[in-house]
Every structure is written in structure tokens, then in C-alpha cells.
Amino acid sequence: MQVSSVRNPVADLIELGIRQTGHIFYQLEPTELISQTVALGQGAILSNGALAVNTGQFTGRSPKDKFIVKDALTASTVNWNDFNIPIGPESFDKLYDRITRYFAGKDIWMREGYACADPSYRVNIRVITETPWANLFAYNMFLRPSEEELEDIHADWTIIQAPGCLADPASDGTRQSNFAVVNFSRKMILIGGTAYTGEIKKGIFTILNYILPHEHGVLSMHCSANLGAKGDTAIFFGLSGTGKTTLSADPERRLIGDDEHGWSADNVFNFEGGCYAKCIDLSEEKEPQIFHAIREGALLENIMCYPGTSDVNYADKCITENTRVSYPLNYIDNAVIPSVGGVPDNIFFLTCDAYGVLPPISRLTPEQAMYQFISGYTARVAGTETGVTEPTTTFSTCFGAPFLPLHPVKYASLLGDKLRKHKATVWLINTGWTGGSYGTGQRIRLSYTRAMVSAALNGQLDKLAYKDHPVFGVSIPESCPGVPSDILDPRNTWADKSAYDQRANELGVKFVRNFEKYASQATPEILSASPRI
């Protein structure tokens, strides 16, 4: 056994039950991990300097194969549902034995990192991977301890990731051969059968969504955050494809983080040390900060190059539309380090409404904010699939349902308390369609959306006249600097006004039906924010 490290990690591995491995590579620098990846034939360096890899069979998360161990700690605290799928302690033990034995005779990459930029909530993370590039992902995405801290660092949580380790569903209690299992009692995450690195990232997000609200009263959030020149913090909630990363990467403001944050009594803090951005259709013009962050040390996943070159074709989605890049937060020139800001002054809920119903910007009351937060609405389009023209409605509670172990009301209650205390202004931003539904209307211009967000942040919308939407009741500004006034009320953009009224009512019905499962625990004030259908 050979060890490459700043300290000897063998005892830690033996304590975990991992013995008789090949080489152990501990806490390697990115340059070494990149060199090893290329030498092993697992990736290639492209013309922009980034390392490109293919994650194999899985190019995204597999929610139906993510499990939480149901035991005395979690039985009554976890909200068991289609995302929080229970698995027994005995199945975890079998998978744990399987994955630790799997590493016998194999090289292993090991790394210490931590989550939560506010030291009051720091969670130390030990990551053990089968490949050097998965370890590079952990370097990019988690906060990085100093050399001095490594001397006596103690892991609060351990992730063991082995894409080549396959479960036996018949004996291990899994659905199929891939798995991601969270054990809150043993403070471990096991990932096998999949090389998609997002399972590592979202595994830690899941445990923070349990620990912080349940043990500390901190609101954990699936959001991006940035900081203005006057020290004002803004946060952006939104599901994939709504513009969360794009809109927070603002050259006029400093980036706190692009995806995961906590809201404590006196600040907003990033959980991560890096960004994991979508790359599909990326361009320097539309997203210059992300574009320029893709350089040496960045990890590109499942992209394609132009034939005969090592130049990335960001429009190519022949492998997947979920092409991704990870890079350290300091690759963004104006990033806030350490990534902490004050309590937010403005909160943006982002939705890509493919029905063309919701206004491009509207202001919410606290009750409407609670209702929209619990709803977590967006709509997905069918793209180029033959014969499919209708959008698909998606409701994801608190804009992050797959990663929320507790009941949604817990997160919504925390948000409500903070809104009442800090008086933040909440805005609903539609980055989707106007002038008609998908297939008839057109996508709202990004330049207009940026202008609306900027106007809200700069206080330019504070003293304007507003009118209420007839179905959703949200307040629509009658003007906005840099935006044509006729697009602010979506009904004005439809040639057939009666068709708009019908579609708005149809979407309102979808909201009401979705909310039925939360109605028994919602306050009368929140229920009063339901659409008027």
C-alpha cells in the first residue's frame, strides 16, 4: 500500500472497514487529480483548459433510487414520500459491507472538505471516491480546509462513492443496481452504481436540509444569493431551467453562491465552496461569468466538442441536455469570500411559466409568498418531441422537494417567520412565455428580465402604481425602467383575450388542486392567497 497525502489516512479507512486497498491518494491538488484522470483514460483536457469527463449511464440524479434509512431517529421526523423513500438499517448494513469490500485492491481517492460558510454551522465532510475526477468535483464543490486544519480535522459526515459497486436488489432492498443512501444515525452517505457527481452534492444538501432547520432553526434554501454595492442581499429561488444561476451571476453585484444557502437569525450563508452550473446553450454573451469560469480546474460533464477539435459545442445535447460544469466559487471574479451576506432585502421566486399566464414581474404579500413558496411552481416544455405541444406543470415544494427530508410546512413556517421579522420584499418573476403559451407565444427576453430584477433591487419599483392580477391576485407594476409597459400585464400580450382568461383560470385550478394536500396545515391567511377561480 502506498499513500500520497499530507497525513496518513490509513487508520481512518480501517475504522470505516476499508482495508487492503491499492494506492491511497489523500487531499491531492486539482492539477494532480486532472493528470491522473487523463493518464487513466477517464477524461481529456479541452482547449479552454477544463477537464471533460463522461459520467456514463447516469447523466442526472436518479430520485427513485435515493433512500433514507428509517430508524429510531428518522421514523417520526422525516416526511416519508416519493422523494424520501425509506430503507431499513439492515439493507444499509448490507450495502455498507458491499461497498467497503469493493475497494479491496483498488486505488482510492480521499478528501476532507466542509459545508456551510458560517462557522457556527460548519459540517466537516470526508469524501471517498473511486476516481480522481469525482474527487476533483468534491474539491470544487465543498469548502476547503486549511493545511493547519487538516492536522486534526474530524469528519462529521462521510460520503463513500463507488460507481462500479452494484447493488443486488433482491438482497439489498434497492430498486435496481444503483443507489444513494443517507443514514442520519451513522452520518454516512453511500453512492454506488452511478458516476453522476450531482448525487454527491445533493446528498449533502439533503442532510443540511434536515440538520439546520431541525436542530438549529436555520432555514435551508434551494436558492442563489448575491450582494449589492450597498451591502444588500438578494436571494433567488427557482427550479432547474428558471434562471436561478443566470440571474444571480450579475456583474453589478457580488455572488454569494449559486444554489444552496442557509438563512440564520442574522445572515445568509452559502453551503458550498463552488458552483455546479448547467452548460446547455452557454454563451459568453448571455452568461459571461460562467463562461469565463470554465478554465483549468473546472470539470465539464457529458459535453461534446466540435468534430476534430477540443472546442466545446455547448449547444450539443446528444449525450444529455443536463450538461454541467463544476468550479470553485473564486473562479467568479466578484464572488464574496467568505460567502456570507446579511439578511435579504429582496427575495425572487423564479418560474418558467410555459402557459404564458403569469406576469413577468409581480410583487407578493407575505401570505402570497408563503402560498407560492409551498407551491414551488414552474412548467416544463416538451422541446422537439414529435406531436407534444402542451407544457407540463411542475410543482416542487419550497422549490426543492426532492431534497427536503422534513415536512414542507417546517420550511414554510421558518420563511414566514423571517419575512414578518425582516420585512423583505418578495417578487415573483416569470422567465417563461408571453403573448401565448409555448408553441404560440415567445420567451420573455432575458434582457427584460434582468432590467426588471435590477429595478426591483434598486428600489425603482417601490413607489409605482400597481394593479392586481384577476386570478392570482399578485400586484403587477404598471411601468418598469427598461421594459416596454405593454408586456407587464400578460393579458395585454395575447391577441385572443378570452383565450388568456381561460388559460389563466386553468392554471389557477392546477394550483388549487396541488395545494389540497397542504390545506389542512395551512393558516387561513395562506389559504386566502389561493387563485380566484
Rosetta blueprint (number, residue, H / E / L):
1 M L
2 Q L
3 V E
4 S E
5 S L
6 V L
7 R L
8 N L
9 P L
10 V H
11 A H
12 D H
13 L H
14 I H
15 E H
16 L H
17 G L
18 I L
19 R L
20 Q L
21 T L
22 G L
23 H L
24 I E
25 F E
26 Y E
27 Q L
28 L L
29 E L
30 P H
31 T H
32 E H
33 L H
34 I H
35 S H
36 Q H
37 T H
38 V H
39 A H
40 L L
41 G L
42 Q L
43 G E
44 A E
45 I E
46 L L
47 S L
48 N L
49 G L
50 A L
51 L E
52 A E
53 V E
54 N L
55 T L
56 G L
57 Q L
58 F L
59 T L
60 G L
61 R L
62 S L
63 P H
64 K H
65 D H
66 K E
67 F E
68 I E
69 V E
70 K L
71 D L
72 A L
73 L L
74 T L
75 A L
76 S L
77 T L
78 V L
79 N L
80 W L
81 N L
82 D L
83 F L
84 N L
85 I E
86 P E
87 I E
88 G L
89 P H
90 E H
91 S H
92 F H
93 D H
94 K H
95 L H
96 Y H
97 D H
98 R H
99 I H
100 T H
101 R H
102 Y H
103 F L
104 A L
105 G L
106 K L
107 D L
108 I E
109 W E
110 M E
111 R E
112 E E
113 G E
114 Y E
115 A E
116 C L
117 A L
118 D L
119 P H
120 S H
121 Y H
122 R L
123 V E
124 N E
125 I E
126 R E
127 V E
128 I E
129 T E
130 E L
131 T L
132 P H
133 W H
134 A H
135 N H
136 L H
137 F H
138 A H
139 Y H
140 N H
141 M H
142 F L
143 L E
144 R L
145 P L
146 S L
147 E H
148 E H
149 E H
150 L H
151 E L
152 D L
153 I L
154 H L
155 A L
156 D L
157 W E
158 T E
159 I E
160 I E
161 Q E
162 A E
163 P L
164 G L
165 C L
166 L L
167 A L
168 D L
169 P H
170 A H
171 S H
172 D H
173 G L
174 T L
175 R L
176 Q L
177 S L
178 N L
179 F E
180 A E
181 V E
182 V E
183 N E
184 F L
185 S L
186 R L
187 K L
188 M E
189 I E
190 L E
191 I E
192 G E
193 G L
194 T L
195 A L
196 Y L
197 T L
198 G H
199 E H
200 I H
201 K H
202 K H
203 G H
204 I H
205 F H
206 T H
207 I H
208 L H
209 N H
210 Y H
211 I H
212 L H
213 P H
214 H H
215 E H
216 H H
217 G L
218 V L
219 L E
220 S E
221 M E
222 H E
223 C E
224 S E
225 A E
226 N E
227 L E
228 G L
229 A L
230 K L
231 G L
232 D L
233 T E
234 A E
235 I E
236 F E
237 F E
238 G E
239 L L
240 S L
241 G L
242 T L
243 G L
244 K H
245 T H
246 T H
247 L H
248 S H
249 A L
250 D L
251 P L
252 E L
253 R L
254 R E
255 L E
256 I E
257 G E
258 D L
259 D L
260 E E
261 H E
262 G E
263 W E
264 S L
265 A L
266 D L
267 N L
268 V E
269 F E
270 N E
271 F L
272 E L
273 G L
274 G E
275 C E
276 Y E
277 A E
278 K E
279 C L
280 I L
281 D L
282 L L
283 S L
284 E L
285 E L
286 K L
287 E L
288 P H
289 Q H
290 I H
291 F H
292 H H
293 A H
294 I L
295 R L
296 E L
297 G L
298 A L
299 L E
300 L E
301 E E
302 N L
303 I L
304 M E
305 C E
306 Y L
307 P L
308 G L
309 T L
310 S L
311 D L
312 V E
313 N E
314 Y L
315 A L
316 D L
317 K L
318 C L
319 I L
320 T L
321 E L
322 N L
323 T L
324 R E
325 V E
326 S E
327 Y E
328 P E
329 L H
330 N H
331 Y H
332 I L
333 D L
334 N L
335 A E
336 V L
337 I L
338 P L
339 S L
340 V E
341 G E
342 G L
343 V L
344 P E
345 D E
346 N E
347 I E
348 F E
349 F E
350 L E
351 T E
352 C L
353 D L
354 A L
355 Y L
356 G L
357 V L
358 L L
359 P L
360 P L
361 I E
362 S E
363 R E
364 L E
365 T L
366 P H
367 E H
368 Q H
369 A H
370 M H
371 Y H
372 Q H
373 F H
374 I H
375 S H
376 G L
377 Y E
378 T E
379 A E
380 R E
381 V L
382 A L
383 G L
384 T L
385 E L
386 T L
387 G L
388 V L
389 T L
390 E L
391 P L
392 T E
393 T E
394 T E
395 F E
396 S L
397 T H
398 C H
399 F H
400 G L
401 A H
402 P H
403 F H
404 L L
405 P L
406 L L
407 H L
408 P H
409 V H
410 K H
411 Y H
412 A H
413 S H
414 L H
415 L H
416 G H
417 D H
418 K H
419 L H
420 R H
421 K H
422 H H
423 K L
424 A L
425 T E
426 V E
427 W E
428 L E
429 I E
430 N E
431 T L
432 G L
433 W E
434 T E
435 G L
436 G L
437 S L
438 Y L
439 G L
440 T L
441 G L
442 Q E
443 R E
444 I L
445 R L
446 L H
447 S H
448 Y H
449 T H
450 R H
451 A H
452 M H
453 V H
454 S H
455 A H
456 A H
457 L H
458 N L
459 G L
460 Q L
461 L L
462 D L
463 K L
464 L L
465 A L
466 Y E
467 K E
468 D E
469 H L
470 P L
471 V L
472 F L
473 G L
474 V L
475 S E
476 I E
477 P E
478 E L
479 S L
480 C E
481 P L
482 G L
483 V E
484 P L
485 S H
486 D H
487 I H
488 L L
489 D L
490 P H
491 R H
492 N H
493 T H
494 W L
495 A L
496 D L
497 K H
498 S H
499 A H
500 Y H
501 D H
502 Q H
503 R H
504 A H
505 N H
506 E H
507 L H
508 G H
509 V H
510 K H
511 F H
512 V H
513 R H
514 N H
515 F H
516 E L
517 K L
518 Y L
519 A H
520 S H
521 Q H
522 A L
523 T L
524 P H
525 E H
526 I H
527 L H
528 S L
529 A L
530 S L
531 P L
532 R L
533 I L
